[in-house]
């Protein structure tokens, strides 16, 4: 039986989403970060693909505020997104994981069927499956085995990961759709969430419904 791990890195409740500092109060931003994480975790759980889920962060408040299940949180020791992913990957390898799926914690529209599609791609045991963000980053990366390529998140990471897999001679696939490729960084992204999910099916949309400013902007942009 394969052991597939999901890794969800979170920068922290204060450090994350710095571009929203001028738009949201510190408390609203913290609630938003937790809601975004919860949406990703719900999709991961309901996909029933993963034997273990790891939320990695240097901020211990992520574990407390998000009310994570026991054994889910991994305290990040190094600095930066890639350090957290490397640490989580090594942990997964020690636990004999067959694959790891790295999911950024700001893709609220993701659904279980999207994850199932990612895992259905490719017939080889050695592969990399990437989901590009609309901004050139990597929203999801499936690596089978877990250490097939190193994580190199940052500006234009999708093309960097793609070239790394191609250069190493491994099978690499790109899978994208409006849910997987949509991530939240700016006020415009939040307005898009409010428009895409007016009935609050996602935790993120429910969170935004409490923010009057976003309601006004969403209505005015229609």
N, C-alpha and C positions, 0 to 999 in steps of 0.2 A: 504494500500500500504506500502511495506517495504521501509525503508530508509537505504541504504547501503552506508557507508562512506569508502573512501580510505585514508590511512595515509601514507605519504612518508617522513620519517625522513632524514634530511641532516645534517651532522656534521658541515659543513661550507666550504667556498671556499678556505680557507687556511689550515684548520686542516685536511680535508678529504684526503684520499689516500696518507698517509705519506710514504708508501713504494715506491711511484713513484717519490719522491723528487730528487733522484739521476739520474733519467731517463728523467724527463721533466722539462722544465723551469717553474717558478711560473705561468707565463701567460698561457702556454700550459696546465698546470695542472688545472687551473681555467676553461679554455674552455672545458676541458674534463669532469669535474664534472658537468658543466651545460648541456653538450650534453647527458651525462648519464641520468640525471634527466629528460630531455626533452623526451628521448626515453620511459622512464617509464610512463610519463604523457600522451604521445600520445596513448600508449596501453590502459591506464585507460580510457581516453576519448572515444576512438573508441569502447571499449567494451560495452559502454552504460549501464553499470551495476550500476553506482554509482550516488547517488543524490548529493554528496558533496565530494570534494577532498581537503585534508589538507596537505600542505607541511610545516613541522615543523622543525625549526632550530634556534639555538642561534645566528646565523649570519644573520643580517638584509640585508646584501649584496646579499644573496641568492634570496630574493624577487626582488631586483633591477636588478641584472645581468641576472637572468633567465626570466625576464619580465613575471612574473606570473599573471594570471587573478586576478582581485580584489576579495578579500574574500577567497583566497586560502591559503595565508601565515599565519602561527601561530608562533609567536615569543616564542621560548622555554625559560622557566624561570629557570629550574633546569639544572644540569650537566649530560651529558651522554645520550646515545641512549635510554635507558629504561625510563629515566625521560621525554624525549620528547614524547615517545609513550604513557606513562601514562597520561600526560597532554592532548594529542590529544584525547585519549580514553574518558577521563572525559568530554571534550568538546563535543564529539560525543554523549555521553549519555545524556548530557543536551539538546541536539538537538533531542532527541528521536530516535537515530539511532538503527536500528534492528541488524546491524552487522558492524564490521570494518575489513577491509583488510589492514594489514601492509605490505607495499612493500618497500624493500630496494632500494635505488636510484642508484644502480650500476648493474642492470640486463638488459643490453641494448637489448638483443635478445628477450625479452618478447613480446608476441603478444596478441591481444584481445581474440583470441580463447583460450589461456591458462587461462585467467581470467574466462572466461565462464565455462571452465572445472572445475576449482576450486569451483565455485558456484553451479555446478550441482551435486557435490558429496554429498551423505548422504541424507537421507529422514527425519532426525530429525531436529527440530528447534534449539536444543542445540548441537553444534558441534564445533570442531576445525579442520581446514584443514591446513596442513603444507606442505611447499615445502623446502626440504633440499638443501643446497648448496653443491657443490662438495667438500667443505672444512669442512663440518660438522656444518655449521651455519644454520640459517633459512632465506631464501630469501623472502618468502611470508608466512604470517600467517593470516588466516581468522578466526575470532571469532564471534560466533553467540550464545548468545548475546555478546556485546562488552567486558564485564568484566568476561567472563567465566573462564579465567585463566590470571594470571599476565604476562606481558612481562619480559623475563629473557634473553635478548640478551647478547651474549658474546661467549666465547670459547665453542664449542660443544652445542650451544643453541638448535639445533634441538632435540637432545635426551632429553634435559632438558624440553623443551616444551611438548614433547611427553609423558614423564613420569608424568608431572604435570596434563595433561588432563586425563591420564589413572588413576592416583591416585584419582582424583576427581570423577571418574566414568562417564565421559562424552564421547560421541562418538568422535573419533579422526581418521583422515584420512591423508595419505601421498600421495601427487601427485608430480611427478617429470618428467621432460623431459630435453633434452639438452639445451633448451632455458631458462626454469625456473631456472634450477640449476646452470647455468653459471653466475658467477659474476666477476667483474673486481677489482683486487687488485694489480697485479704485471705487470711488463713489458711483461712477457710471456702471460698474459691474453690479453693485448692490441694487441700483435702480433696475437693471436687467433681470435680476433674480425676482424682485417684486413684481415685475411685469410677466415673467415666465411662469410664476407660481402664485397667482393672485389669491388662491384659496388656502395657501399655507400648508401644502402637503409636506414640504421639507421643514426641518427644524430651523434652517436659516431663514426661510420666508416668514415663518411664525415669529422669529426674533425681530425681523425687520418691520413686521406689522405694528410693533410697539414704538417704532421710531417715526414720529409725525413728519419730520423733515423729508424722509424718503417717500412717504405717501404723496406729499405735495409735488415733489419733483417727478415721481413716476407718472402722475396724472397729467402734469404739464407737458411731458415729453411724448405723450401719445399723439 
